[in-house]
Amino acid sequence: MLFKLLLISIFFLSGCGYTTRGYQFKESKIRVKPVVNQIRVAREARRYSDYTSYPILIEERLTNGLVAEFNIGSDLEVVSQLNDALELECVITDYRRQTLSYTDSDDPKEQRLRLRVKMKLTDSEGAVVLERDVVGQATFDLTDAADSETAAQNDLVEDTARRIREAVVELW
């Protein structure tokens, strides 16, 4: 009887092992380096495309968005010095605008913005913990006066920053 009671208490006290924090770092701080923009504006595919635009200062907006995401949505404290902190480096590699639907007169009606970012997370000793490409996206309607590409770019930055934070914090 004592053995059965001990076994049942072990099952109840151990739980299922699921946690909302997917990865435990020994560091409790993170340093977000300024995002680098490596979009080649003069490359061949961009030069002859009618649907390619270029967002001004998107790297600064993404850096600010990342700091805000980590301040609000994680247990990692954002710091400016690298002492005992994780370091997040992000490089914007591509920005695309893609038409999703057309009007009856073949004019673009709805478009999607995509921002591709290569992220690298290193620990306090310089070892790479995580390296991956993250793609954020947002859509906007060209026929709606309230919906604009500038507002969609803000949504795009928020979505990309959220996806990067989730990749860091909820690593499975």
C-alpha positions in Angstrom: 0.0 0.0 0.0 2.9 2.4 0.8 4.5 1.7 -2.5 1.2 2.6 -4.4 0.8 5.8 -2.4 4.4 6.7 -3.2 4.0 6.0 -6.9 0.7 8.1 -7.1 2.3 11.0 -5.3 5.3 10.9 -7.7 2.9 11.1 -10.7 0.9 14.0 -9.2 4.0 16.0 -8.1 6.0 15.6 -11.3 3.3 17.0 -13.7 3.3 16.5 -17.4 6.5 18.4 -18.1 4.8 21.1 -20.3 5.8 24.6 -19.7 5.1 27.9 -21.5 8.8 28.7 -21.5 10.2 26.5 -24.1 13.9 27.1 -23.5 15.8 28.0 -20.4 18.8 30.2 -20.7 21.4 30.6 -18.0 21.4 34.3 -19.0 18.5 36.5 -17.9 19.4 39.4 -20.1 19.5 40.0 -23.9 21.3 42.6 -25.9 19.6 43.5 -29.2 22.2 44.7 -31.7 21.0 47.3 -34.2 19.4 45.5 -37.2 21.5 45.6 -40.4 19.8 46.1 -43.7 21.3 44.1 -46.6 18.6 44.5 -49.1 20.2 45.0 -52.5 18.1 47.7 -54.1 19.8 47.7 -57.4 19.7 43.9 -58.1 18.2 42.8 -61.4 14.9 41.4 -60.0 14.1 44.6 -58.2 15.1 46.9 -61.0 12.4 45.6 -63.5 9.6 44.9 -61.1 6.5 47.1 -60.8 5.6 45.7 -57.4 8.9 46.3 -55.6 9.1 49.1 -53.1 11.6 50.0 -50.5 10.7 50.9 -46.9 12.7 53.7 -45.5 14.6 53.0 -42.2 12.9 49.7 -41.7 16.0 48.4 -39.9 15.6 51.1 -37.2 11.9 50.4 -36.8 12.6 46.6 -36.5 15.3 47.3 -33.9 12.9 49.4 -31.8 10.2 46.7 -32.4 12.5 44.0 -31.1 13.4 45.9 -28.0 9.7 46.6 -27.3 8.8 42.9 -27.9 11.4 41.6 -25.5 10.5 44.2 -22.8 6.8 43.3 -22.9 6.7 39.7 -24.0 9.6 37.8 -22.4 11.4 37.3 -19.1 14.6 38.5 -20.7 15.8 41.9 -19.7 17.0 44.1 -22.6 20.4 45.6 -21.8 22.9 47.7 -23.8 26.1 46.0 -22.5 27.1 42.5 -23.2 28.1 41.3 -19.7 26.4 37.9 -19.1 23.8 38.5 -21.7 22.5 36.8 -24.8 23.2 38.7 -28.0 20.7 38.9 -30.8 21.9 39.9 -34.3 19.4 40.4 -37.1 20.0 41.1 -40.8 17.2 42.0 -43.2 17.8 40.1 -46.4 14.7 40.7 -48.4 11.5 42.9 -48.6 8.8 41.9 -51.0 5.4 43.1 -52.0 3.2 40.5 -53.6 -0.3 41.0 -55.2 -2.9 38.6 -53.7 -6.0 39.7 -55.7 -7.0 41.9 -58.6 -10.1 44.0 -59.3 -12.2 43.3 -62.4 -10.1 45.7 -64.4 -6.9 43.9 -63.5 -5.6 46.5 -61.0 -4.0 45.2 -57.8 -6.6 45.0 -55.0 -4.9 43.3 -52.1 -1.2 43.0 -51.4 1.0 41.2 -49.0 4.3 42.5 -47.6 7.0 40.1 -46.5 10.2 40.8 -44.6 12.9 38.1 -44.4 15.3 38.4 -41.6 18.3 36.2 -40.8 18.7 36.0 -37.0 21.5 34.7 -34.8 21.4 34.3 -31.1 24.6 33.8 -29.2 25.1 33.1 -25.5 27.4 35.0 -23.1 30.4 32.8 -24.1 29.9 33.5 -27.9 28.5 30.1 -28.8 25.6 30.2 -31.3 22.4 29.1 -29.6 20.0 29.7 -32.5 20.4 30.7 -36.1 17.4 30.8 -38.5 15.5 32.8 -41.1 12.3 34.4 -39.9 9.7 35.8 -42.3 7.1 38.4 -41.1 4.1 39.3 -43.2 1.2 41.8 -43.4 -1.5 42.4 -45.9 -3.3 45.6 -47.0 -6.2 46.5 -49.3 -5.5 49.0 -52.0 -9.2 49.9 -52.5 -9.7 50.8 -48.8 -8.7 54.4 -48.1 -8.0 53.6 -44.4 -5.6 50.8 -45.2 -2.3 51.9 -46.5 1.1 50.4 -47.3 2.7 52.5 -44.5 0.3 51.1 -41.9 0.9 47.6 -43.3 4.7 48.2 -42.9 4.1 49.0 -39.2 2.1 45.8 -38.9 4.9 44.0 -40.8 7.6 45.2 -38.3 5.4 44.2 -35.4 4.8 40.7 -36.8 8.5 40.2 -37.6 9.6 41.3 -34.2 7.0 39.0 -32.5 8.1 36.1 -34.6 11.8 36.7 -33.7 10.9 37.0 -30.0 8.9 33.8 -30.2 11.8 32.0 -31.9 14.1 33.0 -29.1 11.8 32.6 -26.1 9.7 29.6 -27.2 12.5 27.5 -28.6 11.4 23.8 -28.5 
